[in-house]
Amino acid sequence: MGKQKTPLARQLADIDLKLLRIFKAVVEAGGFSAAESNLNIANSTISNYIADLEKRLDMRLCSRGRAGFALTEHGKLVFEASQELEDALQMFRNRINSSHHRLLGDFHIGLAEHTLYLPGNGIVEALKQFNIQAPEVRLHLSTMTAEDISPAVADGRIQLGITVQDKPDPILISTPLFDEEMVLYCGLGHPLFGQPDDDATLGQINQSAVVETSLMRSGQHSEPAIKDWHMQASALQQEARAALILTGRFIGYLPTHLVEASGWQQQLHPLIPDRFNYRNTYYAISQTKGGLDRVLQTFLELLQSGSAKS
């Protein structure tokens, strides 16, 4: 009679937690190759880790090959259980943190692209002061598209996101931090480049090819003329939008601080900026469930303080 396998649940070890975290990261990334950059681990090593986990669990978790990455039914169960385990571990850390002056654990922050270019954002100073106050907390920073921040907070991939919002998410906490000014630009070589802010320019704007933004798409832009503009391209991210505008073939909105920080003042021309401008508000976004833990609360207070002083 063969030796009976010992269920994993009886002897959950550090190596099991590591393997489960790697497996969870692979699933969230959508495959081994996609997870390489997030984990900073080679594809072959990730494959070995998953094979080790399958051996320890005595079940096949996923298929990988020419058909692509896919979870088995066992894999789906293990992924859901790993999420529950991570939530339980975070709850444990929160309870320990609340009973001591020491702040411990991991803190994941997601920043929308180009946020650091914003004057007076206070992020670097907040990170500095947070590390002084909580040196035992391991910080994880990532840059994401503005649209990806809220979903990442909602599903627990990050604990705090800093981004603009067209519409606040009712299931998340949104704390206003700072603003950026958006202005309509054309690029060098465009017929409107260098033209005065007059009615003739206004008429040409209405005939120009425009790069659409998320605010235009959602119908929330306050400028009434936009409804008649010719949306010939779409670029929701600022850098992608800038690339199209710099061709001299399109007009579109960009943050003034990005234009200045990138040294594009000679290549981009603002179009009737007194009229075609608006302000974006950046928010600190976090989950509502369970309230703010001490790690998140500490950083948020430092962030708000730094933004107010700048």
N, C-alpha and C positions, 0 to 999 in steps of 0.2 A: 504493500500500500504506500503510495507516494506521500511525501511530506505535505501537510496541509498548508496552504498559503495563509499568511497572517494579514487580515484586512488592514488597509492603509489607515483607516479611521482610528485604529488602536495605537498607532505609533507615528503620528504626523511629525515629521522632522523638518529641520531648516532646509534641507535639500528639496523636500517636497514643496515647501512654500516657494522656493526659488523656481522650481520647474513649473509650478502652477502659474506664477507671475509671467513667465516666459510664454507659456501656452496662451494665457489671456491676452498678452500683447500681440501674439501672432494672429489670433482670431480677430481682434479689434482692427489690426492693420489689413486683414484680408488675405494673408498668406505669408510664407516664409520670406520671400524676397522683399516684400513691402515692409516687413518688420525689421529688416537688417539695420536701417539707419536709426530707427527709434530705439532699438536695443543696443546698437553699436556692437553687434555680434555677427560673425560671418554666417552665411546661409547654411553651410555644412555643420557648423557648431549648433545652430538652432535645431537643425534636423536631428542631431544626436540627442539634444536635450529632450525633444518631444518623444523620441524613441525610448529614452530612459523613463519618462513619465508614463508612457503606455505600458512599459514593462512592469513598473511599480504598481500601476492600477490594474494590470492584467486585462486591459481592454483597448481596442483600437479607437483612437479619438478623431482621426481625420484621414482623408485621402489626399495625396499630393502627387501630381504627375502632369501628363500632357493635358488632361481634362481640367486642370486647375485645382485650387484648394477648396475643400468642402469638408464640413463637419459630419461625423457620423452621429447617430442618435445618442450614443454614449458621450461623444464629444460635446454635444449640446448640453447634456446634463452636467458634465464636468465644468463647462464654461459658466453655466448659471451658478453652480455651487461655488466656483472660485470667486465670482462676484460677491456672493453672500459672505464668503470667508473674508474677503478684503474689507467689506463693510463692517464686519464684526471686529476685525483687528483695529480698524480706524476708530470704532466706538470704544474699544478697550483703551486705545491711546488717549482719546479725548477724556475718558473718565479718570485716567491716571493724571493727565495734565491738569485737570480741574482741581485735583487734590494736592498739587505741589506747585511750587513757584517755577520749576523747570519746565521749559517747553521742549517737547520731543517729537520725533516722527518725521515724515516726509511731507513737503508742501509743494504742490504742483500749481504753477501759474502759467496762464496762456496770454500772450500779448498780441493784439492785432498788428498787422504789418505797419512799419514806419511809425509806431507809437512813440518811440524814443526821440524822434525828430521834433515832436511837439514842444514848443516853448512852455516851461512851467509845469511839465507833467509830474515832476516829483518822484518818478519811479526809481531812479538810481539812488537817490538819497534814502528813500524808504527801504530799499534792499540793504543798503549799508547799515542803517540804524537797526533793522530787523536782525541782521546777522550779529550785531553787537549785543542785542538783547536776548537773542535766541540762537546762540552758536551751535547748539546740538540739533537743531532742525536742519534737515537736508533739503536744500532748495532745488527744484526742478523747473527751469524756465524753457518755454518753447514759443516760437513765433508762428502764428496761424492766420488764416484769412479771417476777416472780420465776421463773415457769415458762419464760420465753424466754431466760434468761441462759445456761444450759448449752448449748442448741442453737446459740446465737450464738458461744459459744467453740468448740464442736466444728467448726462449718463455717468458722471463721476470720474472722467479721465483727468480733469483738472479741478482744483478746489476753488480757484479764483480766476476769472477772465477779465481782461480790460479791453473794451472795444466800443464801437458806436452801435447804436440800435435804432432801426427804423420804428419798430414797435416793441416796447418792453414785454418780456415774457412773463405772464402772470404767475408762473410756477417758480420763478427765480427772484432773488433779491437784486435790485439794480440801484446802485448808489452813484449819483452823478459826481464826476471828478473835474473835468476840464473840457474846453471847447477847441475846435479848430475851424478856421475860415476856409470855405470852399469858393473858388472863383472860376468862371468860364474862361477857357484858354483856347488859342489856336497856335499852331507851330510855324516855325520858319518855313516859308515857301507857300503858305496858305494865302489865298487872295485877301483875307482880312488882316494879315499880319501888318502891324504898324498903322492901321487905319484909325481915324478919330472916332470918338464915341458920339456918333450922330445917327440920324434917322436912316441914312444910307447904309451904315454898318448894321443897324438893327434889321433892315430888310434883307441883307445878305446872310445874317445869322439864321433867319427863318428859312433860307434856302440851302443851308450848309448840311453836310453829312455830320451827324452827331453820334458820339459814343455814349450809349445808355449806361446809367448807374442804377443801383438797387433802389434809390429813392425815386427815380423816374419810373421805374418798373412798377413800384408799389402804388404809384399815383399820389404820393404824399408831398411832392415838391410844391412849394408855394408860388412859383412863377407860372402864371396862367398861359404864357406864350408857348410853354414846353409841349402842350398837347398837340400843337401843329408842327413840331419839329420833325425832321427826317432822321429817325433812329436807324443808322446804317451799320452800326457795330455795337457789340455789347462787351464790356469789360468791367466786372464788378470790383476787381482789385485795383488799387491805385497805380501800381507799377505797370500793370498791363494796359491800363487806360492811358498812362503817360506815353507808352510806346506807340500807341496809335496816334495820339495827338502830335507827337514829335515828327511823324511822317509828313506833316503839312497837308494831310488829306482830310482830317477830321477836326471837329471842335469838341470840347468836353470839360467837365469839372475836375479840378485838382485842388488839393490843399495848398495854400500859399506857403506854408512852412516847408512842404516837400519840394516845391519849386526852388525856394531859396537854398535849402540844405543841399540840393543836388546840383546847384550852380546852373540852372536852366533859364535864368532870367533873360539871357540873350537869345534863347531858342524858343521861348514861349511868350506870347503876347496876351495880356488880359483883355477880355472883350466886355466893354461897358460894365466894369466891375461894381459901379454904384448900384446897378440894377441886378445883374446876374451874379449874385452871391448868396450864400446861406451859411449857417453854422451847424456843425455836427457836435453833439455832446458825447463824450466818452464816459462810460460807466464801469464801475467795478461790479462784476456779476458773480453771485454765489448761490448755492442751494438754500432753500428755506427749511428743508426737513432737519429736525433736531436742533435748529438754531445755529448760530455761529460758534465754532469751537474757539478755544483761546488762541491757537496759532493763527487762524484766519482773522480773528478779531484784532489781534495785535498788529498784524501787517496792514489791515484795512485802516486802522486808526493812524498809523504812520503815513500811509499813502494819502489819506485825506488831509492830514496836517501839512505834508510837503506840498500838495497841490494848492492849498489855501495860502501858503506863504509865498509861492512863486508868482 
